[in-house]
Amino acid sequence: MKRIFVGNLPSEATEETVQALFSEYGKVRSIQLISDIFSGKCRGFGFIGMEGHEARAAIAALDGNLYCGKPLKVKFEDTTAGKNGRRH
C-alpha cells in the first residue's frame, strides 16, 4: 500500500468527501485528515492509503485540479524527512 499526501484541502473537507473523491480511482484503504485541535475542521491536508497503481492514477488525475475552488496538491508521501523535519 502507498500513502498519498493531499494538500490544499478546504477547511470544510471531511473524510467522507475526500474518500468519495479518491475512490473514483480505486479502493481507499485508509484516510487520515489532519484536523485543528480547537475547531475540529480540516487543517488543509491529509494522507490517503491506496494500492500502488491506483495511487498513481489518483495522483495523475487529481494533482493540480480544482477542488472547492482550490488547486489540490497530490503526491506520494515524502518519507525522507527525519524526526526534526529536515530532509536528508
Secondary structure, 3 states (H helix, E strand, C coil): CEEEEEECCCCCCCHHHHHHHHHHHCCCCEEEEEECCCCCCEEEEEEEEECHHHHHHHHHHHCCCEECCEECEEEECCCCECCCCCEC
